[in-house]
């Protein structure tokens, strides 16, 4: 059995989908569905059982699921603007640490989600060198909760048998439920659908042009391939960046969306809210040297190809299905 937490979420559901296609149907999916629509991400998946995250940890600690061979812990609050520090502390840091302890005691392989938000504004660069972990200064409580989980696991020696992934800007199918944390690809597609144009933040910094803020955008399909490869190689342990190593601007991203739609770009520049400026990452780029040295696949789908696949094979088709259902 393989356990996937956060299985109804964005990356968790994409991972479960890929595991199914590799012949793994004996999955335990763990999440907390609540009243949101993310349950839809479970539709079409093949799995043995489902358990609420509030019940899973205790059951696993008490010896349930004795045939478990791996836990992919994708469950977390991913909102960089979440203000409830107690919630983030428990949900992202304490839960991950406690799960890692159980996995180590049971000799079960753990692969979990860290985040590039741990790098803050990038003053220390974007190297995943373990010796630089304590130098990082996240800009928000979300990033801090992820860094704390990494630090705790390292301090307790739990990273000797686990793998963490510092996800950069992941985008792709099944992210519709993420609210303000949806990728700019999805937001741009929605804006064009509704208004015929896309709004981007104007750059308020001297010497910078509008839209030149850059991110390491990485397609979710590439992300799950790297995670699965790490699971299959027991020699791979520690925390790794998971990005392309090739930063692209938001302008390039939106231009790729318009190209996928076969339309000329129509972009409106709007001021960045002052409250975001102090905790905004203007540049991110994964240092992928350790990932490559470990023999893991570095994501290589180009931004243009990934956006085209997402827009044409998912967003446009989903929209067509909804329109047909309304008719």
N, C-alpha and C positions, 0 to 999 in steps of 0.2 A: 504493500500500500504506500502511496505517496500522499502527503498532506500538503494542501495549499491554503494558507490563510490569506484573508483579503481576496478570496476567490471570486467574489462578485464585483470586485473593483476593476480598475483599468488593466494594470499589468497582471494581476492575479488571474483574471479571466482569460487574457491572451495566453498566459502560460498554460492554463488548464486546457485550452483549445489545442495548443501545440502538442502537449503531452498526449491528448486523445489521438491526434493524428500520427503520433509515433507508436501507437498501440497500447498506451497506458490508460486503461479504463477504471482501474481499481484506485480511485481517488477519494479522499475525504476532503470535502470543501468546507472551509471555516470562514465565517463572516458574521456581521450583524446587519441585517437587511433593513430593519426599521420600516419607515413609511416611504422611503425613496424608491425610485424606479430601477435601481441597479440590479434588482433581482432579474431583470431582463437579460443581463449578461450571463446568467446561468442557463438560459434557454439554449438548447442544442448541444449542451455539454453532456458527456457520459461520465457518471460518477457513482460511487457505491453508497455514499452517505453525506449528509450535511449536518453541521453542528454550529451553534452560535458561539462566537468567540468568548462569551462570558462563561460558558460551560466547558470549553475545550481544554484550557490550561490545567484545570484541576483533574479532569478525566485523564489527560495525558500523563500527568504527574503520578496518578494512582495506577498506571500500568495499562490503560486502555490502548488499543491498537497495537498489539505486540508484534505484528508483522510489518510495522512501519519501517521503511528503508530511507526515507528522506522527508524533510520538512522544508518547504519553500515558504518563508514567512514574508508575505507581501502586505500583510495587514498593518495599517497605520493611518493616522491623520496626516494628509499631505498638504494641508493648507498653510501656506507661508504667512498668512494674515491671521491665523487663529490666535486669539488673545487669552484663552483659558489655559494658563500654564500648568495647572494641576492635571488637566485632561491630557495635555501633551506629554507631561512627565510620565504619567502612568501608561498611556496608550502606546507611546513610541519608545520610551526608554526602559521603564520597569518591566513591561510585558515582554519586550525583546530579551532583556537580560534573564528573566525567569525562564523563558522558553529555551534559551541557550543552555542554561544550567540543566534543564531536564534532558535535552538532547544529548549533552555530553555524558550525563549519567547513564543514559540508555544506549549510548554509542550509535546515535542516529545522526546522519548527516544533516546539518542545518545550513540553509542558504537564505540570506535575509536582505531586506532593503535598507540601505543607508541612503545618503543623498548628497548631491553636489552643493546643497545649501550649507553644508558644513564649512565650505571654503569662504563664506562671507563675501566680502568685496574682492577677494582674490589677492590681498596684499602679500600673502605668503606663496602665491602661485597656486597651481592646481595639481601638484604632485601628490600621489597616494603613497609616498614613502612613509612607512610606519613610524619612522623616527620623527616625522614632522606633525604627527597627529595633535600633540599638545599645543602647537603653535597656532592652530586655526582659531579664528574668531568669527563665528556665525553672526549674521545680522539680525536674526529673529529667533523667537523661542522654538519654532519648528526646527530650524537648523541646529540649535543647541541640543534639542532632545535627541536628534539623530547622532550628533557627535558624542553625546553622553553615553548612548548605547554602545557605540564603537569603543569608547574608552573603557567602559566597564568590562566588556567582553575581553579586551586586551589585558586588562589588569588581572582578571581571573584565569587567564590562560585559555579561555574558551575559543579564541580565534585559531588555536592550534588544530581544531577539528571543524571549523565553520568558515563560511565564505560570506562576506558582506559586499554589496555593490553600491557604489556611489552613483546613483542614477543622475544623469544630466537632464536635458530637456526632452523627455520622452513624449512622443505623440503617436496617435494611431487609433484604430477602432476601439470602441467600448469605453471612451472617456466622456461620453455625453452627460453623465450624472455628476461631474466634478465641479459644477458651478463656475465660480470665478477662476478656478484652477485648471479649466479646460485649456488645451493648447491653443496657440494663436492660429494654427491651421484650421481648427474647428471654428474658432471665433470668427476668423476671416470669411470662411465659407458661409456661416450663418449671417454675417453682416451683408455679404454680397447678395445672398438669397432674399434678404428682407429689404435692403435699401439700394442695391446696385453699386455700392461702394464699400470701402473698408477704412476704418479709422485706426490710426497709429499715433503713439505719443510723439510729439515734436521733441527734438533734443534741446534741453535747456542749458547744456554746458557749452561754454565758449570754445570755439574751434572745432565743434563737431556738427556734422550735417544730420538732418532729420533721417531717422531710420537706421542709423549706423550702429546702434546698440546690437551686440552680437551674443549669440548663444551657441552652445554645442547641441544642436538639434539631432536627436537620434530616434530612429523608427522602432516602434515596440516589437516588431517581428525580429529585428536584429537583436534586441535586448534579450528576448526569451531564448534565442539560439545560444547566446553566450552563457546564460545561466544554466541551461541544460548541459552544455559542454563542461561547465565547472562541476556540476553534480557528478558527472560520469568520471571525473578525474580526481581521485582521493588525495593526490599529491598537492592539489591546489587548495590553499587555505589563506585566510587573511582578508583584508579589505581592499577592493580594487575599484578604480574608476570604470564607469561603463558609459562611454560616449564615443564619438567618432574621432575626436582629436582634430576636427576641422570646423572651427567656428564659422557661422554664417550670420549675416545681419537679418534683422526683422524685415527690412525692405526686400532682401532676397527671398525670404520665406513667403511674403505676401505676393510677390511677383510670380513665384512658383504656383501659388494657388490660382491666380488669374490664368496662367498658362495652361494649367490642368483643365480649367473651365473653358478654354478657348476664347478668352476675353482680354481686352486691353485693360491694363491696370487703371483703377479709379480709386485714388487714395486721398483721404482727408487727414490732415495733421491736427491733432488736438493737444492741449497742454497736459503735461504729466501732473497729477495731483501732488501738491507739496508734501503731503504725508507719506507718499511712496518714495520720494527722492532719497531719503536717508537709509532706506533698507532695500534699495534696488540694485540688482547685479547688472552692471553695464557690459560686462564681458565674462564669458565662461568658456573654458576649453579644457577638455579632459586630457591629461597626460596619460597616454595609453601604453607607455613603454613596459610597465610591469604586467599589464594584461597580456600583451604580445609575448613577453618573455615567459609567461606561465603557459604558453601554448594555447591560450583561449582566443576564439575568433573576435577580432576587433570589428565593430559594426562598420560596414562599408557601403551600404545602400546610399546613393547620393540623395541630397535633399530633394532635388527635382523628381527623381524616380519614386521616392517614398511618398512625397506629397501627391503625385499623380495616382499612385496606387490607392492611397487613402481616400482622396476626393472622388475618383472615378469608380472605384470598385466597392466603396462603402458608403460615403456620405450621399452621393448622387443616387445610388440604388436604393438606399434606405428612404430617401426623400420621395422617390418615385413610388415605392411601396406604400408609404403613408398616404400619398395623394390618391393612389388607386383605391385604398381602403375607404377614404372619405367619399369618393365618388360612388 
